[in-house]
Amino acid sequence: MTDGNLDIRCIVAIVERGKADKVVNAAKKAGASGATIFYARGTGQTEAKKFFNLHIESSKEIIIILTEVSKKEEIMKAMVEAGRLKEPGTGIVFSVKVSDLIGLKHRNDLDK
């Protein structure tokens, strides 16, 4: 799977729909090489809003970024600032250690 020396983190951010581009652009300026964005909907009680007695589900965008551990803090800081994620109800961001990775390293080998 992964090379024993490879230390990769997966940064995941969930933001309000329409804000992902701004958050990803900030992440790229901070050192991210790319991102994957996809759409989702919230299911929590605080997510459901009523409009004329109809439930309106909140649309979300989910951002996934793979990066070296040395770049993680700076990228996450930029994402939090760009998305104003410290403000209540604006979204969340977290990171997880990647234990198995297939595909990313192979692209580096092709560049040699």
MODELLER restraints for C-alpha pairs under 7 A, 6 or more apart:
rsr = mdl.restraints
at = mdl.atoms
rsr.add(forms.Gaussian(group=physical.xy_distance, feature=features.Distance(at['CA:1:A'], at['CA:100:A']), mean=5.47, stdev=0.5))
rsr.add(forms.Gaussian(group=physical.xy_distance, feature=features.Distance(at['CA:1:A'], at['CA:101:A']), mean=5.85, stdev=0.5))
rsr.add(forms.Gaussian(group=physical.xy_distance, feature=features.Distance(at['CA:1:A'], at['CA:102:A']), mean=6.14, stdev=0.5))
rsr.add(forms.Gaussian(group=physical.xy_distance, feature=features.Distance(at['CA:2:A'], at['CA:100:A']), mean=5.53, stdev=0.5))
rsr.add(forms.Gaussian(group=physical.xy_distance, feature=features.Distance(at['CA:2:A'], at['CA:101:A']), mean=5.35, stdev=0.5))
rsr.add(forms.Gaussian(group=physical.xy_distance, feature=features.Distance(at['CA:2:A'], at['CA:102:A']), mean=6.94, stdev=0.5))
rsr.add(forms.Gaussian(group=physical.xy_distance, feature=features.Distance(at['CA:7:A'], at['CA:68:A']), mean=6.02, stdev=0.5))
rsr.add(forms.Gaussian(group=physical.xy_distance, feature=features.Distance(at['CA:7:A'], at['CA:69:A']), mean=5.93, stdev=0.5))
rsr.add(forms.Gaussian(group=physical.xy_distance, feature=features.Distance(at['CA:8:A'], at['CA:66:A']), mean=6.67, stdev=0.5))
rsr.add(forms.Gaussian(group=physical.xy_distance, feature=features.Distance(at['CA:8:A'], at['CA:67:A']), mean=5.56, stdev=0.5))
rsr.add(forms.Gaussian(group=physical.xy_distance, feature=features.Distance(at['CA:8:A'], at['CA:68:A']), mean=4.64, stdev=0.5))
rsr.add(forms.Gaussian(group=physical.xy_distance, feature=features.Distance(at['CA:8:A'], at['CA:69:A']), mean=5.53, stdev=0.5))
rsr.add(forms.Gaussian(group=physical.xy_distance, feature=features.Distance(at['CA:8:A'], at['CA:97:A']), mean=6.49, stdev=0.5))
rsr.add(forms.Gaussian(group=physical.xy_distance, feature=features.Distance(at['CA:8:A'], at['CA:98:A']), mean=5.67, stdev=0.5))
rsr.add(forms.Gaussian(group=physical.xy_distance, feature=features.Distance(at['CA:9:A'], at['CA:66:A']), mean=5.77, stdev=0.5))
rsr.add(forms.Gaussian(group=physical.xy_distance, feature=features.Distance(at['CA:9:A'], at['CA:67:A']), mean=5.50, stdev=0.5))
rsr.add(forms.Gaussian(group=physical.xy_distance, feature=features.Distance(at['CA:9:A'], at['CA:68:A']), mean=6.14, stdev=0.5))
rsr.add(forms.Gaussian(group=physical.xy_distance, feature=features.Distance(at['CA:9:A'], at['CA:69:A']), mean=5.72, stdev=0.5))
rsr.add(forms.Gaussian(group=physical.xy_distance, feature=features.Distance(at['CA:9:A'], at['CA:95:A']), mean=6.40, stdev=0.5))
rsr.add(forms.Gaussian(group=physical.xy_distance, feature=features.Distance(at['CA:9:A'], at['CA:96:A']), mean=5.70, stdev=0.5))
rsr.add(forms.Gaussian(group=physical.xy_distance, feature=features.Distance(at['CA:9:A'], at['CA:97:A']), mean=4.74, stdev=0.5))
rsr.add(forms.Gaussian(group=physical.xy_distance, feature=features.Distance(at['CA:9:A'], at['CA:98:A']), mean=5.46, stdev=0.5))
rsr.add(forms.Gaussian(group=physical.xy_distance, feature=features.Distance(at['CA:10:A'], at['CA:64:A']), mean=6.75, stdev=0.5))
rsr.add(forms.Gaussian(group=physical.xy_distance, feature=features.Distance(at['CA:10:A'], at['CA:65:A']), mean=5.65, stdev=0.5))
rsr.add(forms.Gaussian(group=physical.xy_distance, feature=features.Distance(at['CA:10:A'], at['CA:66:A']), mean=4.63, stdev=0.5))
rsr.add(forms.Gaussian(group=physical.xy_distance, feature=features.Distance(at['CA:10:A'], at['CA:67:A']), mean=6.57, stdev=0.5))
rsr.add(forms.Gaussian(group=physical.xy_distance, feature=features.Distance(at['CA:10:A'], at['CA:95:A']), mean=5.38, stdev=0.5))
rsr.add(forms.Gaussian(group=physical.xy_distance, feature=features.Distance(at['CA:10:A'], at['CA:96:A']), mean=5.29, stdev=0.5))
rsr.add(forms.Gaussian(group=physical.xy_distance, feature=features.Distance(at['CA:10:A'], at['CA:97:A']), mean=6.32, stdev=0.5))
rsr.add(forms.Gaussian(group=physical.xy_distance, feature=features.Distance(at['CA:10:A'], at['CA:98:A']), mean=6.33, stdev=0.5))
rsr.add(forms.Gaussian(group=physical.xy_distance, feature=features.Distance(at['CA:11:A'], at['CA:64:A']), mean=5.72, stdev=0.5))
rsr.add(forms.Gaussian(group=physical.xy_distance, feature=features.Distance(at['CA:11:A'], at['CA:65:A']), mean=5.08, stdev=0.5))
rsr.add(forms.Gaussian(group=physical.xy_distance, feature=features.Distance(at['CA:11:A'], at['CA:66:A']), mean=6.37, stdev=0.5))
rsr.add(forms.Gaussian(group=physical.xy_distance, feature=features.Distance(at['CA:11:A'], at['CA:94:A']), mean=5.81, stdev=0.5))
rsr.add(forms.Gaussian(group=physical.xy_distance, feature=features.Distance(at['CA:11:A'], at['CA:95:A']), mean=4.28, stdev=0.5))
rsr.add(forms.Gaussian(group=physical.xy_distance, feature=features.Distance(at['CA:11:A'], at['CA:96:A']), mean=6.65, stdev=0.5))
rsr.add(forms.Gaussian(group=physical.xy_distance, feature=features.Distance(at['CA:12:A'], at['CA:63:A']), mean=5.59, stdev=0.5))
rsr.add(forms.Gaussian(group=physical.xy_distance, feature=features.Distance(at['CA:12:A'], at['CA:64:A']), mean=4.76, stdev=0.5))
rsr.add(forms.Gaussian(group=physical.xy_distance, feature=features.Distance(at['CA:12:A'], at['CA:65:A']), mean=6.62, stdev=0.5))
rsr.add(forms.Gaussian(group=physical.xy_distance, feature=features.Distance(at['CA:12:A'], at['CA:93:A']), mean=5.58, stdev=0.5))
rsr.add(forms.Gaussian(group=physical.xy_distance, feature=features.Distance(at['CA:12:A'], at['CA:94:A']), mean=5.45, stdev=0.5))
rsr.add(forms.Gaussian(group=physical.xy_distance, feature=features.Distance(at['CA:12:A'], at['CA:95:A']), mean=5.99, stdev=0.5))
rsr.add(forms.Gaussian(group=physical.xy_distance, feature=features.Distance(at['CA:13:A'], at['CA:62:A']), mean=5.69, stdev=0.5))
rsr.add(forms.Gaussian(group=physical.xy_distance, feature=features.Distance(at['CA:13:A'], at['CA:63:A']), mean=5.05, stdev=0.5))
rsr.add(forms.Gaussian(group=physical.xy_distance, feature=features.Distance(at['CA:13:A'], at['CA:64:A']), mean=6.73, stdev=0.5))
rsr.add(forms.Gaussian(group=physical.xy_distance, feature=features.Distance(at['CA:13:A'], at['CA:92:A']), mean=5.59, stdev=0.5))
rsr.add(forms.Gaussian(group=physical.xy_distance, feature=features.Distance(at['CA:13:A'], at['CA:93:A']), mean=4.10, stdev=0.5))
rsr.add(forms.Gaussian(group=physical.xy_distance, feature=features.Distance(at['CA:13:A'], at['CA:94:A']), mean=6.49, stdev=0.5))
rsr.add(forms.Gaussian(group=physical.xy_distance, feature=features.Distance(at['CA:14:A'], at['CA:60:A']), mean=6.54, stdev=0.5))
rsr.add(forms.Gaussian(group=physical.xy_distance, feature=features.Distance(at['CA:14:A'], at['CA:61:A']), mean=5.78, stdev=0.5))
rsr.add(forms.Gaussian(group=physical.xy_distance, feature=features.Distance(at['CA:14:A'], at['CA:62:A']), mean=4.56, stdev=0.5))
rsr.add(forms.Gaussian(group=physical.xy_distance, feature=features.Distance(at['CA:14:A'], at['CA:63:A']), mean=6.41, stdev=0.5))
rsr.add(forms.Gaussian(group=physical.xy_distance, feature=features.Distance(at['CA:14:A'], at['CA:91:A']), mean=5.33, stdev=0.5))
rsr.add(forms.Gaussian(group=physical.xy_distance, feature=features.Distance(at['CA:14:A'], at['CA:92:A']), mean=5.37, stdev=0.5))
rsr.add(forms.Gaussian(group=physical.xy_distance, feature=features.Distance(at['CA:14:A'], at['CA:93:A']), mean=6.41, stdev=0.5))
rsr.add(forms.Gaussian(group=physical.xy_distance, feature=features.Distance(at['CA:15:A'], at['CA:60:A']), mean=5.67, stdev=0.5))
rsr.add(forms.Gaussian(group=physical.xy_distance, feature=features.Distance(at['CA:15:A'], at['CA:61:A']), mean=5.40, stdev=0.5))
rsr.add(forms.Gaussian(group=physical.xy_distance, feature=features.Distance(at['CA:15:A'], at['CA:62:A']), mean=6.49, stdev=0.5))
rsr.add(forms.Gaussian(group=physical.xy_distance, feature=features.Distance(at['CA:15:A'], at['CA:90:A']), mean=6.26, stdev=0.5))
rsr.add(forms.Gaussian(group=physical.xy_distance, feature=features.Distance(at['CA:15:A'], at['CA:91:A']), mean=4.47, stdev=0.5))
rsr.add(forms.Gaussian(group=physical.xy_distance, feature=features.Distance(at['CA:15:A'], at['CA:92:A']), mean=6.72, stdev=0.5))
rsr.add(forms.Gaussian(group=physical.xy_distance, feature=features.Distance(at['CA:16:A'], at['CA:59:A']), mean=6.56, stdev=0.5))
rsr.add(forms.Gaussian(group=physical.xy_distance, feature=features.Distance(at['CA:16:A'], at['CA:60:A']), mean=4.76, stdev=0.5))
rsr.add(forms.Gaussian(group=physical.xy_distance, feature=features.Distance(at['CA:16:A'], at['CA:61:A']), mean=6.11, stdev=0.5))
rsr.add(forms.Gaussian(group=physical.xy_distance, feature=features.Distance(at['CA:16:A'], at['CA:90:A']), mean=6.45, stdev=0.5))
rsr.add(forms.Gaussian(group=physical.xy_distance, feature=features.Distance(at['CA:16:A'], at['CA:91:A']), mean=6.58, stdev=0.5))
rsr.add(forms.Gaussian(group=physical.xy_distance, feature=features.Distance(at['CA:17:A'], at['CA:59:A']), mean=5.53, stdev=0.5))
rsr.add(forms.Gaussian(group=physical.xy_distance, feature=features.Distance(at['CA:17:A'], at['CA:60:A']), mean=4.61, stdev=0.5))
rsr.add(forms.Gaussian(group=physical.xy_distance, feature=features.Distance(at['CA:17:A'], at['CA:61:A']), mean=5.17, stdev=0.5))
rsr.add(forms.Gaussian(group=physical.xy_distance, feature=features.Distance(at['CA:19:A'], at['CA:83:A']), mean=6.87, stdev=0.5))
rsr.add(forms.Gaussian(group=physical.xy_distance, feature=features.Distance(at['CA:20:A'], at['CA:61:A']), mean=6.23, stdev=0.5))
rsr.add(forms.Gaussian(group=physical.xy_distance, feature=features.Distance(at['CA:20:A'], at['CA:63:A']), mean=6.92, stdev=0.5))
rsr.add(forms.Gaussian(group=physical.xy_distance, feature=features.Distance(at['CA:22:A'], at['CA:82:A']), mean=6.48, stdev=0.5))
rsr.add(forms.Gaussian(group=physical.xy_distance, feature=features.Distance(at['CA:23:A'], at['CA:79:A']), mean=5.17, stdev=0.5))
rsr.add(forms.Gaussian(group=physical.xy_distance, feature=features.Distance(at['CA:23:A'], at['CA:82:A']), mean=5.31, stdev=0.5))
rsr.add(forms.Gaussian(group=physical.xy_distance, feature=features.Distance(at['CA:23:A'], at['CA:83:A']), mean=5.65, stdev=0.5))
rsr.add(forms.Gaussian(group=physical.xy_distance, feature=features.Distance(at['CA:24:A'], at['CA:35:A']), mean=6.83, stdev=0.5))
rsr.add(forms.Gaussian(group=physical.xy_distance, feature=features.Distance(at['CA:26:A'], at['CA:78:A']), mean=5.63, stdev=0.5))
rsr.add(forms.Gaussian(group=physical.xy_distance, feature=features.Distance(at['CA:26:A'], at['CA:79:A']), mean=6.07, stdev=0.5))
rsr.add(forms.Gaussian(group=physical.xy_distance, feature=features.Distance(at['CA:26:A'], at['CA:82:A']), mean=6.32, stdev=0.5))
rsr.add(forms.Gaussian(group=physical.xy_distance, feature=features.Distance(at['CA:27:A'], at['CA:75:A']), mean=5.00, stdev=0.5))
rsr.add(forms.Gaussian(group=physical.xy_distance, feature=features.Distance(at['CA:27:A'], at['CA:78:A']), mean=5.80, stdev=0.5))
rsr.add(forms.Gaussian(group=physical.xy_distance, feature=features.Distance(at['CA:27:A'], at['CA:79:A']), mean=5.71, stdev=0.5))
rsr.add(forms.Gaussian(group=physical.xy_distance, feature=features.Distance(at['CA:28:A'], at['CA:34:A']), mean=6.69, stdev=0.5))
rsr.add(forms.Gaussian(group=physical.xy_distance, feature=features.Distance(at['CA:30:A'], at['CA:74:A']), mean=6.01, stdev=0.5))
rsr.add(forms.Gaussian(group=physical.xy_distance, feature=features.Distance(at['CA:30:A'], at['CA:75:A']), mean=5.12, stdev=0.5))
rsr.add(forms.Gaussian(group=physical.xy_distance, feature=features.Distance(at['CA:30:A'], at['CA:78:A']), mean=6.46, stdev=0.5))
rsr.add(forms.Gaussian(group=physical.xy_distance, feature=features.Distance(at['CA:31:A'], at['CA:71:A']), mean=6.47, stdev=0.5))
rsr.add(forms.Gaussian(group=physical.xy_distance, feature=features.Distance(at['CA:31:A'], at['CA:75:A']), mean=6.42, stdev=0.5))
rsr.add(forms.Gaussian(group=physical.xy_distance, feature=features.Distance(at['CA:32:A'], at['CA:67:A']), mean=6.46, stdev=0.5))
rsr.add(forms.Gaussian(group=physical.xy_distance, feature=features.Distance(at['CA:32:A'], at['CA:75:A']), mean=6.62, stdev=0.5))
rsr.add(forms.Gaussian(group=physical.xy_distance, feature=features.Distance(at['CA:34:A'], at['CA:65:A']), mean=6.60, stdev=0.5))
rsr.add(forms.Gaussian(group=physical.xy_distance, feature=features.Distance(at['CA:35:A'], at['CA:63:A']), mean=6.54, stdev=0.5))
rsr.add(forms.Gaussian(group=physical.xy_distance, feature=features.Distance(at['CA:35:A'], at['CA:64:A']), mean=5.63, stdev=0.5))
rsr.add(forms.Gaussian(group=physical.xy_distance, feature=features.Distance(at['CA:35:A'], at['CA:65:A']), mean=4.76, stdev=0.5))
rsr.add(forms.Gaussian(group=physical.xy_distance, feature=features.Distance(at['CA:36:A'], at['CA:63:A']), mean=5.63, stdev=0.5))
rsr.add(forms.Gaussian(group=physical.xy_distance, feature=features.Distance(at['CA:36:A'], at['CA:64:A']), mean=5.13, stdev=0.5))
rsr.add(forms.Gaussian(group=physical.xy_distance, feature=features.Distance(at['CA:36:A'], at['CA:65:A']), mean=6.59, stdev=0.5))
rsr.add(forms.Gaussian(group=physical.xy_distance, feature=features.Distance(at['CA:37:A'], at['CA:61:A']), mean=6.51, stdev=0.5))
rsr.add(forms.Gaussian(group=physical.xy_distance, feature=features.Distance(at['CA:37:A'], at['CA:62:A']), mean=5.52, stdev=0.5))
rsr.add(forms.Gaussian(group=physical.xy_distance, feature=features.Distance(at['CA:37:A'], at['CA:63:A']), mean=4.61, stdev=0.5))
rsr.add(forms.Gaussian(group=physical.xy_distance, feature=features.Distance(at['CA:37:A'], at['CA:64:A']), mean=6.54, stdev=0.5))
rsr.add(forms.Gaussian(group=physical.xy_distance, feature=features.Distance(at['CA:38:A'], at['CA:61:A']), mean=5.64, stdev=0.5))
rsr.add(forms.Gaussian(group=physical.xy_distance, feature=features.Distance(at['CA:38:A'], at['CA:62:A']), mean=5.34, stdev=0.5))
rsr.add(forms.Gaussian(group=physical.xy_distance, feature=features.Distance(at['CA:38:A'], at['CA:63:A']), mean=6.81, stdev=0.5))
rsr.add(forms.Gaussian(group=physical.xy_distance, feature=features.Distance(at['CA:39:A'], at['CA:60:A']), mean=5.79, stdev=0.5))
rsr.add(forms.Gaussian(group=physical.xy_distance, feature=features.Distance(at['CA:39:A'], at['CA:61:A']), mean=4.59, stdev=0.5))
rsr.add(forms.Gaussian(group=physical.xy_distance, feature=features.Distance(at['CA:39:A'], at['CA:62:A']), mean=6.15, stdev=0.5))
rsr.add(forms.Gaussian(group=physical.xy_distance, feature=features.Distance(at['CA:40:A'], at['CA:59:A']), mean=6.00, stdev=0.5))
rsr.add(forms.Gaussian(group=physical.xy_distance, feature=features.Distance(at['CA:40:A'], at['CA:60:A']), mean=5.00, stdev=0.5))
rsr.add(forms.Gaussian(group=physical.xy_distance, feature=features.Distance(at['CA:40:A'], at['CA:61:A']), mean=5.95, stdev=0.5))
rsr.add(forms.Gaussian(group=physical.xy_distance, feature=features.Distance(at['CA:40:A'], at['CA:62:A']), mean=6.97, stdev=0.5))
rsr.add(forms.Gaussian(group=physical.xy_distance, feature=features.Distance(at['CA:41:A'], at['CA:57:A']), mean=6.51, stdev=0.5))
rsr.add(forms.Gaussian(group=physical.xy_distance, feature=features.Distance(at['CA:41:A'], at['CA:58:A']), mean=5.70, stdev=0.5))
rsr.add(forms.Gaussian(group=physical.xy_distance, feature=features.Distance(at['CA:41:A'], at['CA:59:A']), mean=4.57, stdev=0.5))
rsr.add(forms.Gaussian(group=physical.xy_distance, feature=features.Distance(at['CA:41:A'], at['CA:60:A']), mean=5.37, stdev=0.5))
rsr.add(forms.Gaussian(group=physical.xy_distance, feature=features.Distance(at['CA:42:A'], at['CA:57:A']), mean=6.48, stdev=0.5))
rsr.add(forms.Gaussian(group=physical.xy_distance, feature=features.Distance(at['CA:42:A'], at['CA:58:A']), mean=5.53, stdev=0.5))
rsr.add(forms.Gaussian(group=physical.xy_distance, feature=features.Distance(at['CA:42:A'], at['CA:59:A']), mean=6.50, stdev=0.5))
rsr.add(forms.Gaussian(group=physical.xy_distance, feature=features.Distance(at['CA:42:A'], at['CA:60:A']), mean=6.76, stdev=0.5))
rsr.add(forms.Gaussian(group=physical.xy_distance, feature=features.Distance(at['CA:47:A'], at['CA:57:A']), mean=6.38, stdev=0.5))
rsr.add(forms.Gaussian(group=physical.xy_distance, feature=features.Distance(at['CA:47:A'], at['CA:58:A']), mean=5.60, stdev=0.5))
rsr.add(forms.Gaussian(group=physical.xy_distance, feature=features.Distance(at['CA:48:A'], at['CA:55:A']), mean=6.09, stdev=0.5))
rsr.add(forms.Gaussian(group=physical.xy_distance, feature=features.Distance(at['CA:48:A'], at['CA:56:A']), mean=5.79, stdev=0.5))
rsr.add(forms.Gaussian(group=physical.xy_distance, feature=features.Distance(at['CA:48:A'], at['CA:57:A']), mean=5.09, stdev=0.5))
rsr.add(forms.Gaussian(group=physical.xy_distance, feature=features.Distance(at['CA:48:A'], at['CA:58:A']), mean=6.48, stdev=0.5))
rsr.add(forms.Gaussian(group=physical.xy_distance, feature=features.Distance(at['CA:49:A'], at['CA:55:A']), mean=5.56, stdev=0.5))
rsr.add(forms.Gaussian(group=physical.xy_distance, feature=features.Distance(at['CA:49:A'], at['CA:56:A']), mean=5.08, stdev=0.5))
rsr.add(forms.Gaussian(group=physical.xy_distance, feature=features.Distance(at['CA:49:A'], at['CA:57:A']), mean=6.55, stdev=0.5))
rsr.add(forms.Gaussian(group=physical.xy_distance, feature=features.Distance(at['CA:50:A'], at['CA:56:A']), mean=5.78, stdev=0.5))
rsr.add(forms.Gaussian(group=physical.xy_distance, feature=features.Distance(at['CA:80:A'], at['CA:86:A']), mean=6.78, stdev=0.5))
rsr.add(forms.Gaussian(group=physical.xy_distance, feature=features.Distance(at['CA:84:A'], at['CA:90:A']), mean=6.75, stdev=0.5))
rsr.add(forms.Gaussian(group=physical.xy_distance, feature=features.Distance(at['CA:85:A'], at['CA:91:A']), mean=5.55, stdev=0.5))
rsr.add(forms.Gaussian(group=physical.xy_distance, feature=features.Distance(at['CA:85:A'], at['CA:92:A']), mean=6.18, stdev=0.5))
